[in-house]
Amino acid sequence: MSTSKKLTKQTLTNFLKKGSKSLLEISEHFNVSPLLIREYLAKLKQEHYNVVDEESPIISLLTNIDMGVVKHPYDYKMWQGDKLKFGFCSDNHLCNYNSREDVLNTLYDIFQDEGIRVVYNSGNWIDGEFKWNQNEIFVRGCTNQLKYCATHYPYREGIITKLIAGDDHEGWYVQREGINIGSYLVNHRRELGMDDFQYLGYAEADILLSEPDQKHKSWLRVVHPGGGTAYATSYTMQKLVESYQGGEKPTIILAGHYHKIDYSFPREVHCVQTATTCDQTLFMRKKKIQAMLGGGIVEARLAKDGTINRVKVEYITFFDKSFYIGDDKYFKG
């Protein structure tokens, strides 16, 4: 009796999730030709699955992306002379009832008024799906959440948003489905006629701030770290920077995940926690974690030797929903 399975995109992804396979193994499992398997793999790639098959006879579906920090080259267009100015926000958690789209839109209004051309988003643009957020999300499914984000994330003429993906929330879809979550979001945004999203990488990315021939190199790291919130707001950044080896320290870090507003300077690294645009969720209340609402603007100056020698961080702060609409309306929904 044949043990072959019917070939569909879902059965193929489920098979690859069990481990890397050769083209022959896949072909024998589904009892179809290798050519047909290649056609299905191409379809999966078009739908932004992390299929790896170009340089090896072994085919993999990556559900745990651990590529290290992605390096992005120097771009002179970032600078206005020796001055660099950009906005930041993070942890929007769109599709969660507690997400503050009013805060996110107000931030982008301010960015536009201030002449900001680039905004860095350090992850968790959507809330994803896991066992502890089922009662707080109003959109379900990876594609549906990404389409909601593509539709409702602020668009402002002249502003580019550069994003990384968190290893949680949107990262849960990566881990379960093997989706290239960032390129999938960018694709949905472009389908709506907006070409303002640039995906920088998964969990962390570096952007070179000084020209390549400079003696001293300065760079910005956008990161979505792991772990929980520490007893002191600055402690997580201190320990993160202390973990870096010599020569690996960035000049500026934009760090999401912790939902905190804090600037610190451990080991001569400008550490900026990028706040959140989501009110405290049930999970955060259970863990006694505060949500600090806001975003901000960084202004830096580049010295002639390639070092960043002046940094100014401005936070734009907000309050929880009940502050603006009144407790009565808030509790009545």
C-alpha positions as CSV (number, residue, x, y, z in Angstrom):
1,M,0.0,0.0,0.0
2,S,1.4,3.4,-0.9
3,T,2.4,5.8,1.9
4,S,2.7,8.8,-0.3
5,K,0.9,12.0,0.6
6,K,-1.1,14.4,-1.6
7,L,1.1,17.3,-2.6
8,T,-0.2,20.7,-1.6
9,K,1.6,23.8,-0.3
10,Q,0.5,23.0,3.2
11,T,1.6,19.4,3.1
12,L,4.9,20.4,1.6
13,T,5.6,23.0,4.3
14,N,4.5,20.6,7.0
15,F,6.9,18.0,5.6
16,L,9.8,20.5,5.5
17,K,9.1,21.7,9.1
18,K,10.2,18.2,10.2
19,G,13.7,18.8,9.0
20,S,15.7,19.4,5.8
21,K,15.1,17.0,3.0
22,S,16.7,16.3,-0.4
23,L,14.7,16.8,-3.5
24,L,14.6,13.1,-4.1
25,E,13.3,12.4,-0.6
26,I,10.5,15.0,-1.1
27,S,9.7,13.6,-4.5
28,E,9.5,10.0,-3.2
29,H,7.4,11.1,-0.2
30,F,4.7,12.7,-2.4
31,N,5.2,10.3,-5.4
32,V,5.6,13.2,-7.9
33,S,8.3,14.4,-10.1
34,P,11.2,16.6,-8.9
35,L,10.1,19.2,-11.4
36,L,6.7,19.5,-9.8
37,I,8.3,19.8,-6.4
38,R,10.4,22.7,-7.8
39,E,7.2,24.4,-9.0
40,Y,5.7,24.2,-5.5
41,L,8.9,25.5,-3.9
42,A,8.7,28.5,-6.3
43,K,5.1,29.1,-5.2
44,L,6.1,29.0,-1.6
45,K,8.9,31.6,-2.2
46,Q,6.5,33.9,-4.0
47,E,4.4,33.8,-0.8
48,H,7.5,34.7,1.3
49,Y,8.2,31.4,2.9
50,N,11.8,31.0,4.0
51,V,12.7,28.2,1.6
52,V,16.4,27.6,1.1
53,D,17.4,25.5,-1.9
54,E,19.6,27.5,-4.2
55,E,23.1,26.4,-3.2
56,S,22.5,22.9,-1.9
57,P,20.8,19.6,-2.9
58,I,19.2,19.8,0.6
59,I,16.0,21.8,0.9
60,S,15.1,23.6,4.2
61,L,12.2,25.7,5.5
62,L,13.7,28.1,8.0
63,T,11.5,28.5,11.1
64,N,14.2,29.8,13.4
65,I,16.1,32.6,11.8
66,D,19.4,33.2,13.6
67,M,21.6,34.8,11.0
68,G,23.3,37.3,13.2
69,V,23.1,41.0,12.8
70,V,22.4,42.2,9.2
71,K,24.8,44.9,8.0
72,H,23.6,47.8,5.9
73,P,26.0,50.1,4.1
74,Y,26.6,53.8,4.5
75,D,24.1,56.0,2.7
76,Y,25.1,59.6,2.3
77,K,21.4,60.6,1.8
78,M,20.9,60.0,5.5
79,W,22.9,63.1,6.3
80,Q,22.4,66.8,6.0
81,G,26.0,67.9,6.2
82,D,27.3,66.6,9.5
83,K,23.8,66.3,11.0
84,L,21.7,63.2,11.2
85,K,18.1,63.3,12.4
86,F,15.6,60.4,12.5
87,G,12.5,59.3,14.3
88,F,11.9,56.1,16.2
89,C,9.0,54.0,17.5
90,S,8.4,50.4,18.4
91,D,6.1,47.8,19.8
92,N,2.9,48.9,18.1
93,H,1.1,45.6,18.6
94,L,-1.5,46.3,15.9
95,C,-4.5,44.0,16.0
96,N,-4.5,44.0,19.8
97,Y,-7.4,45.9,21.4
98,N,-4.9,47.8,23.5
99,S,-2.9,49.1,20.5
100,R,-2.9,52.9,20.4
101,E,-3.2,53.8,16.7
102,D,-3.9,57.4,17.8
103,V,-0.5,57.6,19.4
104,L,1.2,56.0,16.4
105,N,-0.5,58.5,14.0
106,T,0.3,61.5,16.2
107,L,3.9,60.5,16.3
108,Y,4.0,60.4,12.5
109,D,2.3,63.8,12.3
110,I,5.0,65.2,14.6
111,F,7.8,63.5,12.5
112,Q,6.3,65.1,9.4
113,D,6.1,68.5,11.0
114,E,9.7,68.2,12.2
115,G,11.0,67.3,8.7
116,I,11.9,63.7,9.7
117,R,12.6,61.6,6.6
118,V,13.5,58.3,8.2
119,V,11.8,56.5,11.1
120,Y,13.2,53.3,12.6
121,N,10.8,50.8,14.0
122,S,12.4,48.2,16.3
123,G,9.8,45.5,16.0
124,N,6.5,44.0,17.1
125,W,4.4,46.0,14.6
126,I,1.7,43.3,15.0
127,D,0.6,41.3,18.0
128,G,0.7,37.9,16.4
129,E,-1.1,34.9,18.0
130,F,-0.2,32.9,21.0
131,K,-2.0,31.3,23.8
132,W,-2.0,34.3,26.1
133,N,-3.3,37.0,23.7
134,Q,-6.3,35.2,22.2
135,N,-8.8,37.3,24.1
136,E,-7.1,40.6,23.2
137,I,-6.7,40.4,19.4
138,F,-9.4,41.3,16.9
139,V,-7.6,40.0,13.7
140,R,-6.5,36.4,13.3
141,G,-4.1,34.8,10.9
142,C,-0.7,35.9,9.7
143,T,-1.8,37.2,6.3
144,N,-4.8,39.1,7.9
145,Q,-2.7,40.7,10.6
146,L,0.0,41.8,8.0
147,K,-2.7,43.2,5.7
148,Y,-4.2,45.1,8.7
149,C,-0.7,46.5,9.5
150,A,-0.1,47.4,5.9
151,T,-3.4,49.3,5.7
152,H,-3.4,51.0,9.1
153,Y,0.2,51.8,9.8
154,P,0.7,55.6,9.2
155,Y,1.8,56.8,5.8
156,R,3.2,60.3,5.5
157,E,4.6,61.7,2.3
158,G,8.3,61.9,2.3
159,I,8.9,59.5,5.3
160,I,10.5,56.1,5.0
161,T,9.9,53.6,7.8
162,K,12.8,51.1,8.3
163,L,11.7,48.0,10.3
164,I,13.2,45.0,12.0
165,A,11.0,42.0,13.1
166,G,10.9,40.9,16.7
167,D,11.6,37.3,17.5
168,D,8.2,37.3,19.3
169,H,4.7,38.4,18.2
170,E,5.3,38.7,14.4
171,G,8.2,36.3,15.0
172,W,5.8,33.6,16.2
173,Y,4.6,33.3,12.7
174,V,8.2,32.9,11.5
175,Q,8.8,30.1,14.0
176,R,5.5,28.3,13.3
177,E,5.2,28.8,9.5
178,G,8.6,29.6,8.2
179,I,7.3,33.0,6.7
180,N,9.7,35.8,5.8
181,I,7.6,38.1,7.8
182,G,9.3,41.4,6.9
183,S,9.3,40.9,3.1
184,Y,5.7,39.7,3.3
185,L,4.6,42.9,5.1
186,V,6.5,45.1,2.6
187,N,4.8,43.3,-0.3
188,H,1.3,43.9,1.2
189,R,2.2,47.6,1.7
190,R,3.3,47.9,-1.9
191,E,0.1,46.3,-3.1
192,L,-1.7,49.2,-1.5
193,G,0.4,51.7,-3.6
194,M,2.8,52.7,-0.7
195,D,6.5,52.1,-1.1
196,D,7.6,53.5,2.2
197,F,8.6,50.4,4.1
198,Q,12.1,49.0,4.1
199,Y,12.8,45.7,5.9
200,L,16.2,45.7,7.7
201,G,16.3,42.2,9.1
202,Y,15.2,39.8,11.8
203,A,15.8,40.8,15.5
204,E,18.7,43.2,14.8
205,A,20.3,45.2,12.1
206,D,23.3,47.6,11.8
207,I,23.4,50.8,9.7
208,L,26.8,52.3,9.0
209,L,26.8,56.0,9.8
210,S,30.3,57.0,8.8
211,E,31.9,56.7,5.3
212,P,33.7,53.4,4.7
213,D,37.2,55.0,4.4
214,Q,36.9,56.7,7.8
215,K,39.5,55.6,10.4
216,H,36.8,55.3,13.0
217,K,33.5,53.6,12.2
218,S,30.2,54.6,13.7
219,W,27.0,52.7,13.3
220,L,23.5,52.5,14.5
221,R,22.1,49.2,15.8
222,V,18.3,48.6,15.7
223,V,17.5,45.6,17.9
224,H,14.6,43.8,19.5
225,P,16.2,41.9,22.4
226,G,14.8,39.1,24.3
227,G,14.1,38.5,28.0
228,G,11.9,40.2,30.5
229,T,11.9,43.7,31.9
230,A,14.5,44.2,34.7
231,Y,14.0,45.8,38.1
232,A,15.7,48.9,36.9
233,T,14.7,50.5,33.6
234,S,18.3,50.9,32.3
235,Y,19.6,47.5,33.6
236,T,18.7,45.5,30.4
237,M,20.6,47.9,28.2
238,Q,23.6,47.9,30.5
239,K,23.8,44.1,30.4
240,L,23.3,44.0,26.7
241,V,26.1,46.4,26.0
242,E,28.4,44.6,28.5
243,S,27.8,41.4,26.6
244,Y,29.4,42.8,23.4
245,Q,32.9,41.9,22.6
246,G,35.6,44.5,21.8
247,G,35.0,46.1,18.4
248,E,31.3,45.0,18.3
249,K,29.9,48.0,20.2
250,P,27.6,50.2,18.1
251,T,27.6,53.9,18.6
252,I,23.8,54.2,19.0
253,I,21.3,51.4,19.9
254,L,17.6,51.7,19.3
255,A,16.1,48.9,21.4
256,G,12.5,47.8,21.5
257,H,10.7,44.9,23.3
258,Y,10.8,46.4,26.8
259,H,8.1,49.1,26.2
260,K,10.3,51.6,28.1
261,I,11.4,55.2,27.7
262,D,15.0,55.4,28.8
263,Y,18.3,56.8,27.6
264,S,21.6,55.6,29.1
265,F,25.3,55.6,28.1
266,P,27.0,52.3,29.3
267,R,30.5,51.7,27.8
268,E,30.2,54.8,25.6
269,V,27.2,53.5,23.7
270,H,24.1,55.7,23.4
271,C,21.3,53.4,24.4
272,V,17.8,54.5,23.4
273,Q,14.8,52.4,24.5
274,T,12.1,53.1,22.0
275,A,8.9,53.0,24.1
276,T,5.6,51.5,22.8
277,T,2.4,52.6,21.1
278,C,0.3,50.0,23.0
279,D,-1.4,50.4,26.4
280,Q,-0.6,47.8,29.1
281,T,-1.9,44.4,28.1
282,L,-3.2,41.6,30.3
283,F,0.0,39.7,30.0
284,M,2.0,42.9,31.1
285,R,-0.3,43.4,34.1
286,K,0.2,39.8,35.2
287,K,4.0,40.3,34.9
288,K,3.8,43.7,36.6
289,I,5.3,45.4,33.5
290,Q,4.7,49.1,32.8
291,A,3.9,50.3,29.3
292,M,5.6,53.7,28.6
293,L,3.8,55.2,25.6
294,G,5.6,57.3,23.0
295,G,8.4,57.5,20.5
296,G,11.0,60.1,19.7
297,I,13.6,61.8,17.7
298,V,17.4,61.4,17.7
299,E,19.7,64.1,16.4
300,A,23.4,63.3,16.0
301,R,26.5,65.1,14.7
302,L,29.5,63.4,12.9
303,A,33.0,64.5,13.7
304,K,35.6,64.7,11.0
305,D,37.3,61.5,12.2
306,G,34.1,59.5,11.7
307,T,33.0,59.4,15.3
308,I,29.6,60.5,16.6
309,N,30.5,63.2,19.1
310,R,27.1,64.8,19.8
311,V,23.8,63.0,20.4
312,K,20.5,64.5,21.5
313,V,17.4,62.3,22.3
314,E,14.0,63.8,22.5
315,Y,11.1,61.7,23.7
316,I,7.5,62.3,22.7
317,T,5.3,61.0,25.5
318,F,1.6,60.1,25.9
319,F,-0.7,58.7,28.5
320,D,-3.1,55.7,28.6
321,K,-6.4,55.8,26.8
322,S,-8.5,56.7,29.9
323,F,-6.5,59.9,30.3
324,Y,-7.9,61.2,27.0
325,I,-11.4,59.9,26.9
326,G,-12.3,59.8,30.6
327,D,-12.7,56.8,32.9
328,D,-16.5,56.6,32.4
329,K,-16.2,56.2,28.6
330,Y,-13.2,54.0,28.9
331,F,-14.9,51.5,31.2
332,K,-18.1,51.5,29.1
333,G,-16.1,50.7,26.0
